Amino acid sequence: MKILVTGADGFIGSHLCEFLVQKGYQVKAFTMYNSFGNNGWLDTTAPETLKHIEFFAGDIRDPNGVRTAMKGVDVVLHLAALIAIPYSYHSPDSYIDTNIKGTLNVVQAARDFGIRVVHTSTSEVYGTAQYVPIDELHPLVGQSPYSASKIGADQLALSFYRSFELPVTVIRPFNTYGPRQSARAVIPTIIGQIAAGASEIKLGALTPTRDFNFVLDTVAGFEKAIHSEKAIGEVVNLGSNFEISIGDTAKMIADVMNKDVSILLDEQRLRPKDSEVDRLYASNSKAKELLGWQPKYGGLEGFKNGLTATVDWFIEPRNLAKYKTDTYNV
Ligand SMILES: NC(=O)c1ccc[n+]([C@@H]2O[C@H](COP(=O)([O-])OP(=O)(O)OC[C@H]3O[C@@H](n4cnc5c(N)ncnc54)[C@H](O)[C@@H]3O)[C@@H](O)[C@H]2O)c1
């Protein structure tokens, strides 16, 4: 089976490509074209894995490029997206072009070639939980342009199932963390600042809760989705069914790193009141039922194990050197 992964050069996509190679799939990595020949995080992948990956450099906004990349594949795992919430406050057009138009390009080509589609959503589409745990029937509330663009992309992908019987599954990961995550996300921000020696770390809101998932659990969910007939035409949460506040997450990380730190509120990291998602806590019953998926790093103990693996990776000097720990990364 030949699988195209879009967003392959990013955090989750690079782990996903490596996971799929280990499982024996033929993997084609769609990376974002640049004139440096830079393949993002896949540039750090071991050569013995890399030799099994075929590369295609393009732009998800370009219909012809996407069509060219998709020719000859059996499945597309579509992860390419702009994902930073603060960036979406001032450049929403690029989110429409990348997340919605990009998804349209993927499903159009998939329809023409008869390709199975696994589209990536996000828990951000639910907005602040109106009830917990959040199941797939929870209302969708776009509290940021990013979230709104993902709601649009999800609905477009599902409309191709309903209108044309295109085999589409929408995978909806809750917050994912692990090695290689960008510093715009809270866990790398906390680890990075502590690893750089700060005794006072700068953060935004501390009370919101999140349902964190270790990246290896998330990529395992994608692989299971490929084989689930029952998941065609469905939206499936990938979440650990465990919530923790940002403040308590910071304390756990400091504990794992064996450091005493205090937390300083940094106003620029606060989101507009009605845009901040206050609570995310997933139901994963549907993923268990339709995909046979269950997190290996779930619960408090699993979270601690995932954080330990993440910290171990970040504190390697060659990894930490890739991060700007003293600035607020958007
Ligand atoms: N990280 C999380 O916590 C999380 C949670 C839920 C859902 N997601 C979703 O998972 C997917 C991957 O996110 P990530 O965390 O790995 O982020 P990331 O920023 O590391 O990866 C995004 C990828 O999209 C690619 N991309 C962006 N614009 C492109 C374009 N115009 N053409 C081609 N490629 C383009 C980037 O090169 C990058 O590889 C996204 O769809 C995101 O919405 C992430």
The ligand as an ORCA input file, in Angstrom:
! r2SCAN-3c Opt
* xyz 0 1
  N       0.054     19.585     17.252
  C      -1.160     19.423     17.733
  O      -1.358     19.473     18.947
  C      -2.327     19.134     16.813
  C      -3.557     18.813     17.409
  C      -4.647     18.559     16.584
  C      -4.515     18.597     15.220
  N      -3.318     18.919     14.664
  C      -3.233     18.925     13.198
  O      -2.188     18.056     12.814
  C      -1.602     18.503     11.590
  C      -0.098     18.611     11.748
  O       0.196     19.538     12.756
  P       1.644     19.666     13.439
  O       1.430     19.847     14.894
  O       2.520     18.556     12.980
  O       2.122     21.077     12.871
  P       3.385     21.492     11.962
  O       3.295     22.958     11.793
  O       4.628     20.915     12.529
  O       3.044     20.749     10.601
  C       2.267     21.338      9.592
  C       2.843     20.932      8.262
  O       2.086     21.537      7.203
  C       2.995     21.958      6.211
  N       2.433     23.043      5.413
  C       1.977     24.247      5.817
  N       1.596     24.997      4.769
  C       1.799     24.228      3.661
  C       1.604     24.418      2.276
  N       1.114     25.584      1.803
  N       1.937     23.433      1.438
  C       2.451     22.269      1.888
  N       2.664     22.016      3.192
  C       2.334     22.986      4.061
  C       4.227     22.431      6.972
  O       5.362     22.421      6.122
  C       4.299     21.396      8.074
  O       5.014     20.275      7.672
  C      -2.303     19.810     11.245
  O      -3.329     19.542     10.295
  C      -2.910     20.263     12.559
  O      -4.045     21.064     12.356
  C      -2.214     19.191     15.436
*
